[in-house]
C-alpha cells in the first residue's frame, strides 16, 4: 500500500469512528458533514435509509455515551482513487453486526457514500 492509500484509508477510518461517536451522532450538522449527499444504507434490520432518514435517527440520541457502539477489527482497502471500502465488527447493547461502508473523496473531504450492517451470529471472521 502506498502512503497515499494509507492516508485515504486512515481518513475513512477517522470518519467512520466519528460517526460512531455519540457526541457527533447527536449533531445533525456534524453527521451531515460526514455523509455524502447521495448516501444510502441497508441497515442490519433490512431497512433502506437515505441521508435524511439517518439524520432523523442519529439526532434522536439512540447512542448514549453510557452505551457507546464498540467497534473492532476495522480495516480498509482503496478500491480506486478516491474510493475506500471499510469493514468492521460492532457491538451495541448486546446487538452484534458486521459492517461495511464505502467512503469517497469529495470537494469537501471524505464522506460516507454507502453503508451496510449485517447481523452477526457470532464474532468470528
N, C-alpha and C positions, 0 to 999 in steps of 0.2 A: 504494500500500500504506500502511496506517495504522501508527502507531507500535506499536500492539498487535500487528498482524500481523507487523511486523518483529521484535518480541521473541519471538513464537511461533516464527517460522522460525529465529531465532538459537538458541533453546533446543533445537530439534530438531537443528540442525547441531551444537551443542555435545555433545549426547547421542550423536549418530552418531560424531563424532570420538573420544569417549571409548570407545565400543565397538570402535573400530579400534585403540586403544592396547594394545600387548602387555601392559603392566602391569595395565590394567583387565581385559583378557580372561583373565588368569591367576587372577583372583579371582572365585570363584562369587558371593560376596556383592555385589561391585560390579556384575557383569553383571546379577544378579537385580534390582538397584535400577533398571536401565535398561530391562528387558524387562517388558512388560505381562503379567499373569497369563494372558491369552488369546493370547499371542504365537504366530504361525505364520510359517514361512518356506518359500519354494520356492527351494531353492538352485540355483546355476548347474549343479549336477550333475543337477538334475531331482528330487532327493530332497525330500520334505516333512519339515520339522522342527517341533518344538514347543519350548517354553521348556526343558523338562527335557533334551531331547536336545542342544540348543545349549549348555547349561551343561556337559555332559559333554565336548563338543568344545572349547569355549573354555578350559576349565580344564586341558586336556591340553597347553597351551602350543604350539599349532600355529603361532602367530605369535610370532617372537622379535624382540627389539629390534634384532638384527643384520639381520633381513629383514622390516621392517615392511610393512604394507599401505599403499601410496601411493594417496591419494585426490585426485581433481581434478574440476573442473567441477561442484562441488556447488552445487545451487540448490534453493530450496524455494518452496512455494506453500501458502497457507492455503486448504483446501478448504471448511471450515466452522468455526465457533467450536470451538476445542479439537482440531482435526484438521489436521496438516501433512503434506504429501507432499514428500519429498526425492528427488532424482535425482542421480547422480554416477557417475564412472568410477573403477575401481580397477585397480591392477597389483600383483600379489604373486607373487614368484618367477617372473616371466615370464608368469603367467596373467592375462589381461585380461578385465574384466567390466564391464558396465553394471549399476548397482544402483538400486533403487527401494525406498523404505521409507515407511511411514505411522507417524506419531507421534501419540499422543493424550494430552491433558491429563487426569491422574487426580488423586485427592485427595493423592497423594504426589509429584506433579510430572509432567513429560513422560516418557512411556515408549513404547518401540517396540512397535507393535501388529502390524505385518506387514513383511516384507522379502522381496525377490526379487532374485536375481542372474541375469544372462543373459550367457553367454559372448560376448565381443566378437571379431569377426573382425579389426577394426582399431579405431583410436581416434577415428575421425571421428564427429561427431554424427549 
